Amino acid sequence: MSTPRTVLLTGASGVVGRSLLRTAAAPGTGSAAARGLRLLAGVHRGPVPEATDTVDCDVSAERFGLDEDSYATLVREVDLVVHSAGLTEWGLPAERYEPVNVTGTRQVIEFAERAGAPVHFISTAFVAALSDDAPVPLGEGNVCRNYIASKRSAEQLLRDSGLPHTVFRPTNLVGESGTGWTSQAQIVQLMSDWLARGRAPFVPAHPGVRMDFVAQDLLSLAVLGALREGDAEGEYWVTYGAEAMDVPACLRTLAKHLAGRGRTLAPPPVVNPDELEPGVIEALPPMARSFMSVLRDVSEVTRCSGGVLPTSMPELRTRYGVPHVDDTAAYLTALDYAAGQST
Ligand SMILES: NC(=O)c1ccc[n+]([C@@H]2O[C@H](COP(=O)([O-])OP(=O)(O)OC[C@H]3O[C@@H](n4cnc5c(N)ncnc54)[C@H](OP(=O)(O)O)[C@@H]3O)[C@@H](O)[C@H]2O)c1
């Protein structure tokens, strides 16, 4: 039997990292894809219950914060890198993202060059909103802007490095397709919980935008597929694109979930944020203001990406065996899982 190739996974304690480790260990396509791979979980602060093999790894620090000998050992050991570490919170000043998302990627590139290891980078589908051919410019004050800009810079660093690499650009993730499991509630869940309380006077969404959510195991299967195949080039939009549900379908799915729990949701009207009187959202009570402005800004990101996000889903299905999963079914499963956790 050949020696397994060692994969350094940065950000192993995150939603994506833990999903990847769990998918690789579960029976089925994930474990088959992971055969021949040893996943080495890069640990920063958070625990990684799914990891069997760990190494300390602060991507923002020189030599990942390791002493010279430990770093040199890691360089010798690692054959492949999945770079998933990142600062993912929205709404922070640009300089907050720099050390982790940009300098961190620079440190990963330096490491990968020394190790001779291709890098598989977890970026975001939202970079489409800042692309040169975006149909409309993204507002300077958009809550996602600085985060997206930092991920875009990280992608550029990888391209400029000449290092063999792939880029995976997931849209908002929800729980696993089969079970709804997630290690942490995601923005979709938080927004859904708030909408489920029936407090939204309306849903701000630009005409035609899709609600593009992907079950996290689909991303994991795609990345494991690329590792398994030894691919070292490619850019993949882990999105549904035109297959994604529209806003009314999303609200119907939420209502269906609530109906299963004996609750009713009168779906709020969908309103084009560009047609709102100025200051309408800002005049709402603090909680509603905050949720509604995030909904508006995420809608703006999608509109600036053409209304429908670019997608590589058909290619991911054929190339890496990513299963066909209905996005409304996955969303419903994720909602049901989260409700089960909170009761
Ligand atoms: N989740 C989504 O819906 C989604 C969608 C699109 C793109 N993405 C991208 O996918 C990647 C992973 O996202 P996620 O959802 O897993 O994020 P997450 O749950 O917020 O986890 C972030 C990970 O990065 C690690 N990290 C932060 N600072 C670090 C540092 N200085 N050195 C090493 N590790 C550090 C964190 O470790 P500690 O907690 O221990 O600090 C954690 O493991 C991100 O880069 C994000 O841009 C995620």
The ligand as a Gaussian input file, in Angstrom:
#p B3LYP/6-31G(d) Opt

LIG

0 1
 N      -19.248000      29.215000       6.181000
 C      -19.648000      29.768000       5.036000
 O      -20.871000      29.902000       4.789000
 C      -18.639000      30.194000       3.998000
 C      -19.137000      30.658000       2.788000
 C      -18.245000      31.099000       1.838000
 C      -16.885000      31.072000       2.064000
 N      -16.412000      30.608000       3.256000
 C      -14.947000      30.604000       3.430000
 O      -14.543000      29.373000       3.952000
 C      -13.449000      29.528000       4.846000
 C      -13.785000      28.800000       6.128000
 O      -14.975000      29.371000       6.638000
 P      -15.662000      28.827000       7.944000
 O      -17.120000      28.981000       7.768000
 O      -15.089000      27.524000       8.318000
 O      -15.192000      29.947000       8.976000
 P      -15.241000      29.902000      10.552000
 O      -16.223000      28.888000      11.011000
 O      -15.397000      31.311000      10.981000
 O      -13.798000      29.366000      10.936000
 C      -12.660000      30.120000      10.643000
 C      -11.471000      29.247000      10.879000
 O      -10.307000      30.017000      10.673000
 C       -9.450000      29.834000      11.802000
 N       -8.574000      30.972000      12.024000
 C       -8.893000      32.244000      12.323000
 N       -7.766000      32.963000      12.512000
 C       -6.717000      32.119000      12.306000
 C       -5.321000      32.249000      12.366000
 N       -4.724000      33.424000      12.650000
 N       -4.571000      31.164000      12.105000
 C       -5.131000      29.974000      11.826000
 N       -6.451000      29.770000      11.780000
 C       -7.238000      30.833000      12.018000
 C      -10.398000      29.636000      12.955000
 O       -9.731000      29.033000      14.049000
 P       -9.958000      29.562000      15.546000
 O      -11.448000      29.637000      15.728000
 O       -9.312000      28.514000      16.352000
 O       -9.321000      30.911000      15.621000
 C      -11.412000      28.704000      12.312000
 O      -10.922000      27.392000      12.300000
 C      -13.292000      31.024000       5.100000
 O      -12.056000      31.436000       4.639000
 C      -14.473000      31.673000       4.412000
 O      -14.068000      32.818000       3.705000
 C      -17.263000      30.169000       4.242000

